[in-house]
Amino acid sequence: MRIGVLTAGGDCPGLNAVIRSVVHRAVVGHGDEVIGFEDGFKGLLDGRHRKLDLEAVSGILARGGTILGSSRLERARLREACESSKELAREYGIDVLIPIGGEGTLTASRMLSDAGLPVVGVPKTIDNDISATDRTFGFDTAVGVATEAIDRLKTTAESHQRVMVVEVMGRHAGWIALESGMAGGAHGICLPERPFDPADLVKMVEERFARGKKFAVICVAEGAHPAEGTMDYKKGAIDQFGHERFAGIGTKLAAELERRLGKEARPVILGHVQRGGTPTAYDRVLATRFGWHAVEAAHRGEFGMMTSLKGTDIRMVPLAEATTELKRVPENRMNEAESVF
Ligand code: F6P
């Protein structure tokens, strides 16, 4: 079998572990050939690819980023890919394409699959917002980075009696904010799923200071927003990939709290630090298992499917199931952290 693999969308720790695992299982386990397309679907359309053998993936397990490069694809080029998907497969002589990506990539993969390209998807995203899988790799690493940041910010916040507003990634789902906020013991957590009232945060900080605690850390997801009429805040415009541009909730909330509290507040935007660097052991294992199962599924001819984690097992689920709606933080998970909302 000849397998094509690509990584698309925002990068995430663990992508290289999947690529390595696909190559090992395919080459050693099945005697397959693997080629890697460069820079996501762009490489597929432009014919940029290279052979991936054991040597090519040697030493990449612990490396962040992706050796293949990644990119986002405009909708027009995606349509182009769908129209020519069968010819593309013939041109490169591939029997299956394994795209590794988030919601956008998996949606594109489903469209390519519907257009006749044999596809087995692998979900990735630090946001952990893909339905049909309990976890995506990259999330554990991002939560670890954000938790360490909260731990560190507490000591400097205390020294200066400040309020720190830590903005973490999470467009529509606040998983990173929820879990790093819980793990780091943040005093407030703001998620996209539940609009917040800055007055509640002001009350929380004042109560803490009244109890003699002279600092507070608030963890806010980039997609969080204040409840209607509680604070002057406008959502960002939509970019060419259909994503909302963020309007800087961390910076605006810190300024608002400083004004209302009369205390110093500082925003800290963690940004792409959460996506960089070496994956945790958990993410390396999950990524490796996804790669192994993607190759097995390809050999069983299970196309139009993607790998997913269900409990502790890896199962194959239809791409359609994974792309119908985002997995957002449910009410019961918010309730568990309620004392800090
Ligand atoms: O979807 C993953 C993600 O890291 C989001 O959390 C974040 O909003 C976005 O990608 C950032 O994208 P870019 O790399 O284009 O700045």
Boltz pocket constraint, residues with backbone or C-beta under 6 A from the ligand:
constraints:
  - pocket:
      binder: B
      contacts: [[A, 10], [A, 11], [A, 102], [A, 125], [A, 126], [A, 127], [A, 169], [A, 170], [A, 171], [A, 222], [A, 275]]
      max_distance: 6.0
